[in-house]
């Protein structure tokens, strides 16, 4: 769930004309491009071969009015991420950096806790240095599956919870209970909002699976 939300945030940023950097540790460029196209076209992937000219025209028109997107693959060391982002930022003002995901990023330290704690602090430094949003996607630990997951369930390091200004947890209830939950139901829980009140703790949304998109819900969620 967190990957699709990261890509949607990325799309919203480039569509506003701002430039983004995506650090992808797992998903390759081809898979990312496919998801970007799915979100922009009414045609399912099974029809793309017959619609190639239309898709190319639509994609060209889309990117002609968008900001630039830079993809960093196989770039797991936080030192390397910082160098690459700094190099891009010399030529482009950045609106967002997306890290997918925190647990596969390697910082300094003798164990995973220390390495991720170091990386977490430096994610925040990137946001401050380049005056942009740094959206860090994170896995949850196994204990989260046993009950109501919270910020303390972020996997491998409490530093992520401490360093983050905002923590949002995404849930697709149908994934856990397909018998009773509607497939389109999707929720966002706001777990942290540094120095500001959380006016609404839960926000409802609809998941459009065919297009890998999140849209506003038909009915608003009750306050959490």
C-alpha positions as CSV (number, residue, x, y, z in Angstrom):
1,X,0.0,0.0,0.0
2,X,2.7,2.5,0.9
3,X,4.4,2.2,-2.5
4,X,1.3,3.2,-4.5
5,X,0.8,6.2,-2.1
6,X,4.4,7.2,-2.5
7,X,4.0,7.2,-6.3
8,X,0.7,9.2,-6.1
9,X,2.4,11.8,-4.0
10,X,5.2,11.9,-6.5
11,X,2.8,12.4,-9.4
12,X,1.0,15.2,-7.6
13,X,4.3,17.0,-7.1
14,X,5.4,16.7,-10.7
15,X,2.0,17.7,-11.9
16,X,2.3,20.9,-9.9
17,X,5.5,21.7,-11.9
18,X,8.0,20.8,-9.2
19,X,10.9,18.4,-9.6
20,X,11.2,15.2,-7.7
21,X,13.8,12.5,-6.9
22,X,12.6,8.9,-6.3
23,X,15.1,6.6,-4.6
24,X,13.7,3.1,-5.4
25,X,15.4,0.2,-3.7
26,X,13.0,-2.5,-5.1
27,X,10.8,-1.3,-7.9
28,X,12.6,-0.9,-11.3
29,X,12.1,1.9,-13.8
30,X,9.9,-0.2,-16.1
31,X,7.5,-1.1,-13.3
32,X,7.4,2.5,-12.1
33,X,6.7,3.7,-15.7
34,X,3.9,1.2,-16.0
35,X,2.2,2.4,-12.8
36,X,2.6,6.0,-14.0
37,X,0.9,5.2,-17.2
38,X,-1.9,3.3,-15.5
39,X,-2.8,6.4,-13.5
40,X,-3.0,8.6,-16.6
41,X,-4.9,6.5,-19.1
42,X,-8.3,4.9,-19.2
43,X,-6.9,1.9,-21.1
44,X,-6.0,-1.2,-19.2
45,X,-2.5,-2.6,-19.8
46,X,-3.9,-5.4,-22.0
47,X,-4.9,-2.8,-24.5
48,X,-1.7,-0.8,-24.6
49,X,-0.2,-2.6,-27.6
50,X,-3.2,-1.5,-29.8
51,X,-3.2,2.0,-28.4
52,X,0.6,2.8,-28.6
53,X,0.2,5.9,-30.6
54,X,-2.5,7.3,-28.3
55,X,-0.4,6.4,-25.2
56,X,2.7,8.1,-26.6
57,X,0.8,11.2,-27.5
58,X,-0.8,11.4,-24.0
59,X,2.4,10.7,-22.2
60,X,4.3,13.4,-24.2
61,X,1.5,15.9,-23.5
62,X,1.5,15.0,-19.8
63,X,5.3,15.4,-19.3
64,X,5.5,18.5,-21.3
65,X,3.7,20.4,-18.5
66,X,5.2,18.5,-15.5
67,X,8.3,18.9,-13.5
68,X,11.3,16.6,-13.9
69,X,11.4,13.2,-12.2
70,X,14.8,11.7,-11.4
71,X,15.1,7.9,-10.5
72,X,17.9,6.6,-8.4
73,X,18.1,2.8,-8.5
74,X,20.5,0.5,-6.6
75,X,21.5,3.4,-4.4
76,X,21.1,2.0,-0.9
77,X,23.9,3.8,1.0
78,X,22.8,7.1,2.5
79,X,26.1,8.6,1.6
80,X,25.4,7.8,-2.1
81,X,21.9,9.1,-1.9
82,X,23.1,12.4,-0.4
83,X,25.7,12.8,-3.2
84,X,23.2,12.0,-6.0
85,X,20.5,14.4,-4.6
86,X,23.0,17.2,-4.1
87,X,24.2,16.8,-7.7
88,X,20.6,17.0,-9.0
89,X,19.8,19.9,-6.7
90,X,22.7,22.0,-8.2
91,X,20.6,22.3,-11.4
92,X,17.0,21.8,-10.3
93,X,15.0,23.1,-7.4
94,X,13.4,20.1,-5.7
95,X,9.9,19.8,-4.5
96,X,10.0,16.3,-3.1
97,X,12.4,13.4,-2.4
98,X,10.7,9.9,-2.0
99,X,12.6,7.1,-0.3
100,X,11.3,3.6,-1.1
101,X,11.9,2.4,1.5
102,X,13.6,3.2,4.8
103,X,14.5,-0.3,5.9
104,X,16.6,-1.0,2.7
105,X,18.6,2.2,3.2
106,X,22.0,1.7,4.8
107,X,23.5,4.4,7.1
108,X,26.5,4.3,9.4
109,X,26.6,1.9,12.3
110,X,27.5,-1.6,13.4
111,X,23.9,-3.0,13.4
112,X,20.6,-2.3,11.6
113,X,19.3,-0.2,14.4
114,X,22.2,2.2,14.3
115,X,22.3,2.2,10.5
116,X,18.7,3.0,10.1
117,X,18.8,5.6,12.9
118,X,21.7,7.3,11.1
119,X,19.8,7.2,7.8
120,X,16.6,8.6,9.5
121,X,18.4,11.7,10.8
122,X,20.0,12.3,7.3
123,X,16.6,12.0,5.5
124,X,15.5,14.9,7.6
125,X,18.7,16.8,6.8
126,X,18.0,16.3,3.1
127,X,14.6,17.9,3.5
128,X,16.0,20.9,5.4
129,X,19.0,21.4,3.1
130,X,17.0,21.4,-0.1
131,X,13.9,23.0,1.4
132,X,11.6,20.2,0.2
133,X,9.4,17.4,1.4
134,X,11.3,14.1,2.1
135,X,8.6,11.4,2.0
136,X,10.1,8.2,3.6
137,X,8.1,5.0,3.0
138,X,8.5,2.5,5.8
139,X,7.5,-1.1,6.7
140,X,5.9,-2.1,9.9
141,X,7.2,-4.7,12.3
142,X,5.5,-8.0,12.9
143,X,3.8,-6.9,16.1
144,X,1.7,-4.5,14.0
145,X,-0.3,-7.4,12.6
146,X,-1.5,-8.4,16.1
147,X,-3.6,-5.3,16.8
148,X,-4.1,-1.6,16.2
149,X,-0.8,-0.5,14.6
150,X,0.8,2.8,15.7
151,X,3.9,4.9,15.1
152,X,5.9,2.7,17.5
153,X,5.4,-0.2,15.0
154,X,7.7,1.3,12.4
155,X,10.2,-1.4,11.7
156,X,13.8,-1.6,13.1
157,X,14.3,1.9,14.6
158,X,12.5,4.2,16.9
159,X,14.4,7.0,15.2
160,X,11.9,7.1,12.3
161,X,9.1,8.0,14.7
162,X,11.2,10.5,16.5
163,X,12.6,12.3,13.5
164,X,9.5,12.5,11.4
165,X,7.4,15.7,11.4
166,X,4.4,13.8,10.1
167,X,3.5,10.1,10.2
168,X,0.6,8.8,8.1
169,X,-0.4,5.1,8.1
170,X,-2.2,3.7,5.1
171,X,-4.7,0.8,5.4
172,X,-6.4,-1.3,2.8
173,X,-8.9,-3.3,4.9
174,X,-9.9,-5.6,2.1
175,X,-6.4,-7.0,2.0
176,X,-6.8,-8.4,5.5
177,X,-10.5,-9.2,5.3
178,X,-11.8,-9.7,1.7
179,X,-14.9,-11.4,2.9
180,X,-16.4,-8.4,4.7
181,X,-14.5,-5.3,3.5
182,X,-15.2,-3.5,0.2
183,X,-12.3,-3.7,-2.2
184,X,-12.3,0.1,-2.8
185,X,-12.1,1.1,0.9
186,X,-8.9,2.8,1.9
187,X,-8.0,4.8,4.9
188,X,-5.3,7.2,6.1
189,X,-4.5,7.5,9.8
190,X,-2.6,10.6,10.9
191,X,-0.4,9.5,13.8
192,X,1.9,12.5,14.2
193,X,1.8,16.1,13.1
194,X,4.7,17.9,14.8
195,X,3.9,21.2,16.5
196,X,0.3,21.2,15.1
197,X,-2.9,19.7,16.2
198,X,-4.3,16.6,14.5
199,X,-7.8,18.0,13.6
200,X,-8.9,14.8,11.9
201,X,-7.2,11.5,12.8
202,X,-8.6,9.4,10.0
203,X,-9.4,10.2,6.4
204,X,-11.4,7.8,4.1
205,X,-10.5,7.3,0.5
206,X,-11.3,4.9,-2.4
207,X,-8.7,2.7,-4.0
208,X,-9.1,2.3,-7.8
209,X,-7.2,-0.9,-8.4
210,X,-7.3,-0.9,-12.2
211,X,-5.4,2.5,-12.2
212,X,-3.4,2.1,-9.0
213,X,-4.9,5.4,-7.7
214,X,-6.3,6.7,-4.5
215,X,-9.3,9.0,-4.8
216,X,-11.5,10.9,-2.3
217,X,-14.1,8.7,-0.6
218,X,-17.8,8.8,-1.5
219,X,-18.5,9.4,2.2
220,X,-16.1,11.0,4.7
221,X,-14.8,8.9,7.6
222,X,-15.9,9.5,11.1
223,X,-13.4,11.5,13.2
224,X,-10.9,9.1,14.7
